[in-house]
């Protein structure tokens, strides 16, 4: 079972990956420094450091599906 408190939803818009809000500072519509072409590598097991540009907090992305990024950090209360 996927630990929901470590997953965060994302959207792909015009070849860019956005989150609706930053899990750390609450900034709306954050453009992530991640490209859709990197998602297959993440899905196959490659870890990726993700630094949120709004507040510079870091998480390691462990896995991804079509809707969520799975990280090594708790992003929400269970």
Backbone torsions as a table, in degrees:
resi	resn	phi	psi	omega
1	UNK	NA	134.5	-178.8
2	UNK	-73.5	128.5	178.1
3	UNK	-72.2	104.1	-173.1
4	UNK	-61.7	-29.4	-178.7
5	UNK	-70.9	-13.9	177.6
6	UNK	-105.1	4.9	-179.2
7	UNK	-106.6	145.7	179.7
8	UNK	-136.9	132.4	-177.7
9	UNK	-73.3	149.1	176.9
10	UNK	-139.0	164.1	176.9
11	UNK	-131.7	146.2	173.2
12	UNK	-105.4	120.0	-179.8
13	UNK	-130.5	116.9	177.4
14	UNK	52.7	49.0	178.0
15	UNK	65.3	21.0	174.0
16	UNK	-123.4	150.8	179.2
17	UNK	-107.5	125.7	-179.2
18	UNK	-121.6	152.2	164.4
19	UNK	-114.8	145.9	-176.8
20	UNK	-66.9	-31.5	175.2
21	UNK	-153.2	150.3	178.5
22	UNK	-75.4	132.9	-179.6
23	UNK	-71.1	-12.7	-177.0
24	UNK	-100.8	-51.5	-175.6
25	UNK	-107.3	-12.7	177.6
26	UNK	86.6	2.5	178.2
27	UNK	-55.9	138.1	-179.1
28	UNK	-87.4	148.8	174.0
29	UNK	49.0	68.0	-177.4
30	UNK	-92.9	124.2	175.5
31	UNK	-81.2	120.9	-177.7
32	UNK	-88.3	146.6	176.0
33	UNK	-80.7	61.2	-175.4
34	UNK	-145.5	139.4	-179.0
35	UNK	-110.5	149.1	178.4
36	UNK	-56.9	-28.9	179.7
37	UNK	-70.7	-14.3	177.2
38	UNK	-84.9	-16.9	-176.8
39	UNK	-62.3	-40.4	177.6
40	UNK	-61.0	-35.7	176.4
41	UNK	-64.7	-41.7	178.9
42	UNK	-65.1	-42.3	179.4
43	UNK	-63.3	-29.6	-178.8
44	UNK	-86.8	3.3	173.3
45	UNK	116.8	-3.8	179.3
46	UNK	-78.5	128.5	178.5
47	UNK	-81.9	151.4	-177.8
48	UNK	-139.4	125.3	174.4
49	UNK	-75.1	129.4	-179.6
50	UNK	-122.1	119.7	177.7
51	UNK	-107.9	120.1	178.7
52	UNK	-71.3	124.7	-175.0
53	UNK	-69.7	-19.2	-176.3
54	UNK	-77.6	-38.6	-175.1
55	UNK	-131.3	-1.0	176.6
56	UNK	64.8	19.6	172.0
57	UNK	-75.4	149.5	-174.4
58	UNK	-120.3	143.8	171.3
59	UNK	-139.0	157.4	172.9
60	UNK	-103.8	123.6	178.6
61	UNK	-84.0	120.5	-176.8
62	UNK	-95.8	-31.4	-176.3
63	UNK	-158.8	164.7	179.1
64	UNK	-151.1	148.6	169.3
65	UNK	-125.9	-160.2	-176.4
66	UNK	-72.9	-16.1	-175.2
67	UNK	-124.1	-27.5	-170.8
68	UNK	-129.2	148.5	169.1
69	UNK	-103.3	129.1	178.0
70	UNK	-97.8	125.9	-175.8
71	UNK	-116.7	175.7	177.7
72	UNK	-91.3	0.4	-174.1
73	UNK	-120.3	142.8	173.6
74	UNK	-69.1	124.2	-178.0
75	UNK	-106.9	-11.9	179.7
76	UNK	-152.1	162.9	176.6
77	UNK	-76.9	139.8	-177.8
78	UNK	-70.8	NA	NA
